[in-house]
Amino acid sequence: MTVRARLSHDTASVALGGKAVARALREAGVEIVPVGSRGLFWLEPFVEVRTASGWQAFGPVAATDVAGILEAVRNAAPHALSLGRIEDHPFLKAQTRLTFARCGTVDPASLQDYETEGGLAGLKHAIEIGPKAIRDEILASGLRGRGGAGFPAGIKWNGAADAPGDVKYLVCNADEGDSGTYADRMLMEGDPFLLIEGMAIAAVATGATKGYIYIRSEYPIAIAAMRRAIAVARDKGLLGASVLGSAFAFDLEVRVGAGSYVCGEETALLESIEGRRGQVRAKPPLPVHSGLFGKPTVIHNVLTFAAAPTILTKGAGFYRDLGLGRSRGTMPIQLAGDIKHGGLFETPFGITLGELVNDIGGGTASGRPIRAVQVGGPLGAYFPPALFDTPFDYEAFTAKGGLIGHGGVVVFNDTVDMAHQARFAMEFCAVESCGKCTPCRIGSVRGMETIDKILKEPANAAQMALLRDLCDTMKSGSLCALGGFVPYPVLSAIDHFPEDFVAR
């Protein structure tokens, strides 16, 4: 009897030796079921073998472990890398997986797998109830954009639907450039039909007939997975002139970005799709009124579109009942940096930062004390352990001078130099600035110079005051979040770690 094994072809698995494990499995006559990652990165490459008692997990697996694992499975014997049934693992069992429910269990190239596991139910319901009712459901669910701004998705969808014009577009921002984030990539590599279904629902709701998925070039596996899934979806009638046999038309296209960080800003992204240099546009007009090619356009990131099928399948009330305050539903949080259990943890809003990094993440991988945690990418604030009681919630983080951004959490141990991190934020901005506005283009360079002076001159009070003034100017005068958010890491480093800003 042929042995079957699930093996992730996710970027994380490939980077840690997944291809060598795949070769060893094939040479041993094992039938491989390609899947996405479960998001437990410290256990990659991760293998599940089909046994008489169900799927049994092993990890982290090297190619040299394969023969021993298969021998143990054949003899129902224990193995040092055995993890048992992975659904019972504490890291997974503590989660509420909605967006990532299928990731790691289905073949990302198989629409049949996707539908067998509950896929397309949301789109079918959406077609039945029609555009207005869909938008009412999204608005009532409390879904907010998962890219960082947290703007209510239902209001954006209503704005595009009500905007005049026969041609409307959807744009999926998959230019995931924040340090420590990978949820968009994981979803596209592991469950691409969920994104396609979510965008098709949004298309029916807003009247859009064409959508673009803008993926950074550093994600070759995700690009291939999305292109393959779109071709399958078009062939099976999920996309095209008649979506699932309905009167609604919608098609999708992948566009590959060149890796500029600022192209994660929605208007710079539109410029890039239109074939121009990725520079930020002044607002208004907002993209829902005049976006791609001057037409009404809804722009969301991957996770926002991917939340729509769950809301349409389970209802707005189910989704709204999860979360805290105005932050409703679940958030796929990405744990990275010096952390023992790095990976993706999907949970309702409200869990505290301390629970995430200490209880779920297990503290540092190095064993050293945690000194700071940066939440929200390279433009996010640094939080010391004294703020670990902060709940993961848009408003709670804002109240403490931070932001949750795309859900990336990067842990730093007690060896980190926070003055260096503040200078890095300014340097990052200087390198990635599109150059259009002065506060970002010039302010970031002056910021680096000022921090250098602070670290060289014994009496630096005047330079510290100048740095704060510069941050205020960048925050209020920049055209987009790149220049406007750089003050978050700089000021939080000064406020929470002043001892690092001394002459040396």
C-alpha positions as CSV (number, residue, x, y, z in Angstrom):
1,M,0.0,0.0,0.0
2,T,1.4,3.4,-1.0
3,V,2.2,5.7,1.9
4,R,0.9,9.3,1.6
5,A,2.5,12.3,3.2
6,R,1.7,16.0,3.4
7,L,4.7,18.2,2.9
8,S,4.6,22.0,2.8
9,H,6.0,23.7,-0.3
10,D,5.8,27.1,1.6
11,T,8.8,29.4,1.4
12,A,9.7,28.7,5.0
13,S,9.8,25.0,4.5
14,V,11.8,25.3,1.3
15,A,14.3,27.6,3.0
16,L,14.8,25.1,5.7
17,G,15.4,22.1,3.5
18,G,11.9,21.0,2.4
19,K,13.0,20.1,-1.2
20,A,15.6,17.6,0.1
21,V,12.9,16.0,2.3
22,A,10.6,15.8,-0.7
23,R,13.3,14.0,-2.7
24,A,13.9,11.6,0.1
25,L,10.2,10.8,0.4
26,R,9.8,10.3,-3.3
27,E,12.9,8.0,-3.4
28,A,11.2,6.0,-0.6
29,G,8.1,5.6,-2.8
30,V,5.9,7.9,-0.8
31,E,3.1,9.8,-2.5
32,I,3.5,13.5,-1.6
33,V,0.4,15.7,-1.1
34,P,1.7,19.3,-1.6
35,V,0.2,21.7,1.0
36,G,0.9,25.1,2.5
37,S,2.4,25.7,5.9
38,R,0.6,25.2,9.2
39,G,2.6,28.2,10.4
40,L,4.7,26.5,13.1
41,F,8.0,27.6,11.6
42,W,10.3,26.1,14.3
43,L,9.0,22.7,13.2
44,E,9.7,23.1,9.5
45,P,10.2,21.1,7.3
46,F,7.1,19.6,8.7
47,V,5.7,16.3,7.4
48,E,2.4,14.6,8.1
49,V,2.1,10.9,7.3
50,R,-1.2,9.1,6.7
51,T,-1.6,6.2,9.1
52,A,-4.4,3.9,10.1
53,S,-5.2,6.3,13.0
54,G,-5.1,9.4,10.8
55,W,-2.5,12.0,9.9
56,Q,0.6,11.8,12.2
57,A,3.0,14.8,12.2
58,F,6.8,14.9,12.4
59,G,9.1,17.9,12.6
60,P,11.5,19.4,12.1
61,V,12.5,16.7,9.5
62,A,15.8,16.4,7.7
63,A,16.2,14.2,4.6
64,T,18.2,11.7,6.7
65,D,15.2,11.3,9.1
66,V,12.8,10.1,6.4
67,A,13.7,6.4,6.5
68,G,13.5,6.2,10.3
69,I,10.1,8.0,10.3
70,L,8.7,5.6,7.7
71,E,10.0,2.6,9.6
72,A,8.3,3.9,12.8
73,V,5.0,4.5,10.9
74,R,5.1,0.9,9.5
75,N,5.7,-0.6,12.9
76,A,3.5,1.8,14.8
77,A,6.6,2.6,16.9
78,P,7.5,5.8,18.7
79,H,9.9,8.3,16.9
80,A,11.9,11.2,18.4
81,L,10.4,13.7,15.9
82,S,6.8,12.5,16.4
83,L,4.3,15.3,17.2
84,G,1.1,13.2,17.1
85,R,-2.0,14.7,15.7
86,I,-1.0,18.3,14.8
87,E,-4.4,19.7,15.6
88,D,-3.8,18.8,19.2
89,H,-0.5,20.8,19.4
90,P,-0.9,23.7,21.9
91,F,0.2,26.3,19.4
92,L,-2.6,25.3,17.0
93,K,-5.2,24.3,19.6
94,A,-5.1,27.8,21.2
95,Q,-6.0,29.5,17.9
96,T,-9.2,30.5,16.3
97,R,-8.4,29.8,12.7
98,L,-10.9,31.3,10.2
99,T,-8.7,32.8,7.5
100,F,-6.0,30.1,7.8
101,A,-8.4,27.2,8.6
102,R,-7.4,25.2,5.4
103,C,-3.8,26.2,5.2
104,G,-1.6,23.1,5.6
105,T,-4.5,20.6,4.8
106,V,-5.5,21.3,1.2
107,D,-3.6,21.1,-2.1
108,P,-3.3,24.8,-3.1
109,A,-3.6,23.9,-6.8
110,S,-6.9,21.9,-6.3
111,L,-10.2,23.8,-6.5
112,Q,-11.9,20.5,-5.7
113,D,-10.0,20.2,-2.4
114,Y,-10.9,23.8,-1.6
115,E,-14.6,23.2,-2.3
116,T,-14.6,19.9,-0.4
117,E,-13.3,21.8,2.7
118,G,-16.1,24.4,2.6
119,G,-14.7,26.8,0.0
120,L,-17.0,28.8,-2.3
121,A,-19.9,28.7,0.1
122,G,-19.5,32.4,0.8
123,L,-19.4,33.3,-2.9
124,K,-22.5,31.2,-3.6
125,H,-24.4,32.9,-0.8
126,A,-23.2,36.3,-2.0
127,I,-24.5,35.7,-5.5
128,E,-27.9,34.7,-4.0
129,I,-28.3,37.8,-1.8
130,G,-26.9,40.4,-4.2
131,P,-24.6,43.5,-4.0
132,K,-26.4,45.6,-1.4
133,A,-27.0,42.8,1.0
134,I,-23.3,41.7,0.7
135,R,-22.2,45.2,1.6
136,D,-24.6,45.3,4.5
137,E,-23.1,42.0,5.8
138,I,-19.5,43.3,5.5
139,L,-20.4,46.6,7.2
140,A,-22.3,44.8,10.0
141,S,-19.4,42.4,10.6
142,G,-17.1,45.2,11.7
143,L,-14.3,44.1,9.3
144,R,-11.5,46.7,9.1
145,G,-8.7,46.7,6.7
146,R,-5.9,44.4,7.9
147,G,-3.1,46.3,6.1
148,G,-2.6,48.7,9.0
149,A,-5.0,51.6,8.6
150,G,-7.9,49.7,10.0
151,F,-10.5,51.5,7.9
152,P,-13.9,49.9,7.8
153,A,-14.1,47.6,4.7
154,G,-17.9,48.0,4.4
155,I,-17.6,51.8,4.1
156,K,-15.0,51.4,1.4
157,W,-17.1,48.9,-0.6
158,N,-20.1,51.3,-0.4
159,G,-18.0,54.2,-1.6
160,A,-16.9,52.3,-4.7
161,A,-20.4,50.9,-5.4
162,D,-22.0,54.4,-5.2
163,A,-19.2,56.0,-7.3
164,P,-20.4,56.8,-10.8
165,G,-18.8,54.9,-13.7
166,D,-19.3,51.7,-15.6
167,V,-15.7,50.4,-15.0
168,K,-14.5,49.7,-11.5
169,Y,-11.5,47.8,-10.2
170,L,-10.3,45.8,-7.3
171,V,-6.7,45.8,-6.3
172,C,-5.2,43.4,-3.8
173,N,-2.1,44.8,-2.1
174,A,0.2,41.7,-1.7
175,D,3.4,43.8,-1.5
176,E,4.0,42.6,2.0
177,G,7.2,44.5,2.9
178,D,7.1,44.9,6.7
179,S,9.8,43.1,8.6
180,G,8.6,40.1,10.5
181,T,5.4,39.7,8.4
182,Y,4.5,36.7,6.1
183,A,0.8,36.1,6.5
184,D,-0.1,37.3,3.0
185,R,2.6,35.1,1.5
186,M,1.5,32.1,3.6
187,L,-2.1,32.4,2.5
188,M,-1.3,32.8,-1.2
189,E,1.1,29.8,-1.1
190,G,-1.2,27.7,1.0
191,D,-4.8,28.6,0.2
192,P,-4.9,30.9,-2.9
193,F,-8.5,30.1,-3.8
194,L,-9.6,31.8,-0.6
195,L,-8.2,35.1,-1.8
196,I,-9.8,34.6,-5.3
197,E,-13.2,33.9,-3.6
198,G,-12.9,36.9,-1.4
199,M,-12.1,39.2,-4.3
200,A,-15.0,37.7,-6.3
201,I,-17.3,38.5,-3.4
202,A,-16.1,42.1,-3.4
203,A,-16.5,42.3,-7.1
204,V,-20.1,41.2,-7.0
205,A,-20.7,43.7,-4.1
206,T,-19.1,46.7,-5.8
207,G,-19.7,46.2,-9.5
208,A,-16.0,45.7,-10.3
209,T,-15.2,43.5,-13.3
210,K,-11.4,43.3,-13.1
211,G,-9.0,42.8,-10.3
212,Y,-5.2,43.0,-9.9
213,I,-3.1,41.2,-7.3
214,Y,0.1,43.1,-6.8
215,I,2.8,40.7,-5.4
216,R,6.4,41.6,-4.6
217,S,9.0,39.9,-6.7
218,E,10.6,38.4,-3.6
219,Y,7.7,36.0,-3.4
220,P,8.2,33.7,-6.4
221,I,6.4,30.7,-4.9
222,A,3.4,32.9,-4.1
223,I,3.4,34.4,-7.6
224,A,3.4,30.9,-9.1
225,A,0.7,29.6,-6.8
226,M,-1.6,32.6,-7.5
227,R,-1.1,32.4,-11.3
228,R,-1.8,28.6,-11.2
229,A,-4.9,29.1,-9.1
230,I,-6.3,31.9,-11.3
231,A,-5.9,29.7,-14.3
232,V,-7.8,26.9,-12.6
233,A,-10.5,29.3,-11.4
234,R,-10.9,30.7,-14.9
235,D,-11.1,27.1,-16.4
236,K,-13.7,26.0,-13.8
237,G,-16.0,29.1,-14.2
238,L,-15.1,30.8,-10.9
239,L,-13.7,33.7,-12.9
240,G,-14.7,35.0,-16.3
241,A,-17.8,36.4,-18.0
242,S,-20.2,34.5,-15.7
243,V,-18.9,33.9,-12.2
244,L,-20.3,30.5,-11.1
245,G,-22.9,30.8,-13.9
246,S,-24.2,34.1,-12.6
247,A,-24.8,37.4,-14.3
248,F,-21.6,38.8,-12.7
249,A,-18.4,39.0,-14.6
250,F,-15.0,39.2,-12.9
251,D,-11.4,38.3,-13.9
252,L,-8.1,38.6,-12.1
253,E,-4.5,39.3,-13.1
254,V,-1.2,39.1,-11.1
255,R,1.2,42.0,-11.4
256,V,4.7,41.6,-10.0
257,G,6.3,44.6,-8.2
258,A,10.0,45.2,-8.2
259,G,10.4,45.3,-4.4
260,S,10.1,49.0,-3.5
261,Y,8.8,49.3,0.0
262,V,6.8,52.4,-0.8
263,C,4.7,50.5,-3.3
264,G,2.9,49.0,-0.3
265,E,1.3,52.4,-0.1
266,E,-1.9,52.2,-2.0
267,T,-1.5,55.1,-4.4
268,A,2.2,54.3,-5.2
269,L,1.0,50.8,-5.9
270,L,-1.6,52.1,-8.4
271,E,1.2,54.1,-10.1
272,S,3.3,51.0,-10.4
273,I,0.4,48.9,-11.9
274,E,-0.1,51.7,-14.4
275,G,3.5,51.4,-15.5
276,R,5.0,54.4,-13.8
277,R,7.5,54.9,-11.0
278,G,6.0,54.1,-7.6
279,Q,5.3,57.5,-6.2
280,V,2.7,58.5,-3.8
281,R,-0.4,60.5,-5.0
282,A,-1.8,63.3,-3.0
283,K,-5.3,62.7,-1.6
284,P,-8.1,63.6,-2.4
285,P,-9.3,62.1,-4.6
286,L,-9.6,58.9,-2.7
287,P,-9.1,55.7,-4.8
288,V,-12.7,54.6,-4.3
289,H,-13.6,57.7,-6.4
290,S,-10.6,57.9,-8.7
291,G,-8.1,55.1,-8.4
292,L,-6.6,52.7,-10.9
293,F,-6.7,54.3,-14.4
294,G,-8.8,57.0,-12.9
295,K,-11.7,54.6,-12.1
296,P,-13.3,53.8,-8.8
297,T,-11.1,51.2,-7.1
298,V,-11.3,49.2,-3.9
299,I,-7.8,48.5,-2.5
300,H,-7.3,45.9,0.3
301,N,-4.5,43.7,1.4
302,V,-4.7,39.9,1.2
303,L,-6.1,39.3,4.7
304,T,-8.9,41.8,4.3
305,F,-10.2,40.2,1.0
306,A,-9.7,36.7,2.5
307,A,-11.9,37.5,5.5
308,A,-15.0,38.1,3.3
309,P,-15.8,34.4,2.5
310,T,-16.0,33.6,6.3
311,I,-18.3,36.5,6.9
312,L,-20.6,35.6,4.0
313,T,-20.6,31.9,5.0
314,K,-21.0,32.2,8.8
315,G,-22.8,35.6,9.0
316,A,-21.9,39.1,10.2
317,G,-23.0,38.3,13.7
318,F,-20.6,35.4,14.1
319,Y,-17.7,37.5,13.0
320,R,-18.7,40.6,15.0
321,D,-19.0,38.5,18.2
322,L,-15.2,37.9,18.1
323,G,-12.7,40.6,19.1
324,L,-12.5,43.6,21.3
325,G,-14.0,47.1,21.1
326,R,-14.0,48.3,17.5
327,S,-11.5,45.6,16.5
328,R,-13.8,42.7,15.4
329,G,-13.0,39.2,14.1
330,T,-9.6,37.5,14.1
331,M,-6.1,38.8,13.3
332,P,-3.4,36.5,12.0
333,I,-0.4,37.6,14.1
334,Q,3.1,36.8,13.0
335,L,5.7,36.2,15.6
336,A,9.3,36.7,14.6
337,G,12.7,37.8,15.8
338,D,14.4,36.3,18.8
339,I,11.4,34.1,19.8
340,K,11.3,30.4,20.6
341,H,8.1,29.6,18.8
342,G,8.0,31.8,15.7
343,G,5.0,31.4,13.5
344,L,1.5,32.5,12.6
345,F,-1.0,32.7,15.4
346,E,-4.6,33.6,14.4
347,T,-6.8,34.7,17.3
348,P,-9.6,37.2,18.0
349,F,-8.4,40.8,18.9
350,G,-7.9,41.3,22.6
351,I,-5.0,38.9,23.5
352,T,-2.3,40.9,25.3
353,L,1.2,41.5,23.9
354,G,2.7,39.6,26.9
355,E,0.5,36.5,26.2
356,L,1.7,36.5,22.6
357,V,5.4,36.7,23.2
358,N,5.7,34.9,26.5
359,D,2.9,32.3,26.6
360,I,2.4,31.6,22.9
361,G,5.9,32.4,21.6
362,G,7.7,30.9,24.6
363,G,10.0,33.9,25.2
364,T,13.3,34.3,23.4
365,A,15.0,31.5,21.4
366,S,18.3,32.7,22.8
367,G,17.2,32.4,26.4
368,R,18.1,36.0,27.0
369,P,15.6,38.5,28.6
370,I,13.2,40.4,26.2
371,R,14.1,44.1,26.1
372,A,11.7,45.3,23.4
373,V,9.0,44.2,21.0
374,Q,8.3,46.0,17.7
375,V,4.8,45.7,16.5
376,G,3.6,46.8,13.0
377,G,6.7,46.5,10.9
378,P,9.7,48.8,10.6
379,L,7.5,51.8,11.2
380,G,6.0,50.4,14.3
381,A,6.7,51.5,17.9
382,Y,9.0,49.6,20.3
383,F,7.2,48.4,23.4
384,P,9.1,47.5,26.6
385,P,7.9,44.6,28.9
386,A,6.2,47.3,31.1
387,L,3.6,47.6,28.3
388,F,3.0,43.9,27.7
389,D,-0.5,44.2,29.2
390,T,-1.5,46.1,26.1
391,P,-4.3,44.2,24.3
392,F,-3.9,43.6,20.6
393,D,-6.4,46.1,19.4
394,Y,-6.2,49.1,17.0
395,E,-7.3,51.7,19.6
396,A,-5.3,50.3,22.6
397,F,-2.1,50.4,20.6
398,T,-2.8,53.9,19.4
399,A,-3.4,55.1,22.9
400,K,0.1,53.9,23.9
401,G,1.9,55.5,20.9
402,G,1.9,52.5,18.7
403,L,0.1,50.7,15.9
404,I,-0.6,47.1,15.0
405,G,0.0,47.5,11.3
406,H,-0.1,44.2,9.5
407,G,0.2,42.1,12.7
408,G,4.0,41.6,12.7
409,V,5.6,41.2,16.1
410,V,9.4,41.2,16.2
411,V,11.1,40.3,19.5
412,F,14.5,41.8,20.6
413,N,16.5,40.6,23.5
414,D,18.6,42.6,26.0
415,T,21.5,43.1,23.6
416,V,19.6,45.4,21.3
417,D,20.9,49.0,21.0
418,M,17.8,51.1,20.7
419,A,19.6,54.2,19.5
420,H,20.9,52.1,16.6
421,Q,17.3,50.9,16.0
422,A,16.1,54.6,15.9
423,R,18.8,55.5,13.4
424,F,17.9,52.4,11.4
425,A,14.3,53.7,11.1
426,M,15.5,57.0,9.7
427,E,17.9,55.2,7.3
428,F,15.2,52.8,6.2
429,C,13.0,55.8,5.4
430,A,15.8,57.6,3.5
431,V,16.5,54.5,1.4
432,E,12.8,53.7,0.6
433,S,11.4,57.2,0.3
434,C,9.8,57.8,-3.1
435,G,11.2,61.4,-2.9
436,K,8.0,63.2,-3.6
437,C,7.5,65.1,-0.3
438,T,10.2,67.0,1.6
439,P,9.5,65.9,5.2
440,C,10.1,62.3,4.2
441,R,12.9,62.7,1.7
442,I,15.0,65.3,3.6
443,G,13.7,64.8,7.1
444,S,14.9,61.1,7.2
445,V,18.5,62.2,6.2
446,R,18.5,65.0,8.8
447,G,17.2,62.5,11.3
448,M,20.2,60.1,10.8
449,E,22.6,63.1,11.1
450,T,20.9,64.3,14.3
451,I,21.1,60.8,16.0
452,D,24.7,60.6,15.0
453,K,25.4,63.9,16.8
454,I,23.5,62.8,19.9
455,L,25.7,59.7,20.1
456,K,28.9,61.8,19.7
457,E,28.3,65.0,21.7
458,P,28.4,64.9,25.5
459,A,25.6,67.5,26.0
460,N,22.9,66.5,23.6
461,A,19.7,68.1,25.0
462,A,19.4,70.5,22.1
463,Q,19.9,67.7,19.6
464,M,17.3,65.6,21.3
465,A,14.8,68.5,21.2
466,L,15.7,69.0,17.5
467,L,15.0,65.3,16.8
468,R,11.6,65.4,18.5
469,D,10.7,68.5,16.5
470,L,11.8,66.8,13.3
471,C,9.6,63.8,14.1
472,D,6.6,66.1,14.6
473,T,7.3,67.7,11.2
474,M,7.6,64.3,9.5
475,K,4.5,63.0,11.2
476,S,2.2,65.9,10.3
477,G,3.8,66.9,6.9
478,S,4.5,63.7,5.0
479,L,2.3,62.6,2.2
480,C,2.0,59.0,3.2
481,A,2.7,56.6,6.1
482,L,6.3,56.0,5.3
483,G,7.5,59.4,6.4
484,G,4.5,59.9,8.7
485,F,5.1,56.7,10.7
486,V,8.9,56.8,11.1
487,P,8.5,58.9,14.3
488,Y,6.8,55.8,15.9
489,P,10.0,53.7,16.3
490,V,12.2,56.8,16.9
491,L,10.1,58.4,19.6
492,S,9.2,55.1,21.3
493,A,12.9,54.3,21.5
494,I,13.7,57.7,23.0
495,D,10.8,57.5,25.5
496,H,11.2,54.0,26.7
497,F,14.9,53.5,26.4
498,P,16.5,57.0,27.1
499,E,19.6,55.4,28.6
500,D,20.7,54.4,25.1
501,F,20.7,57.9,23.7
502,V,24.0,59.1,25.4
503,A,27.3,60.0,24.0
504,R,29.8,57.1,23.6
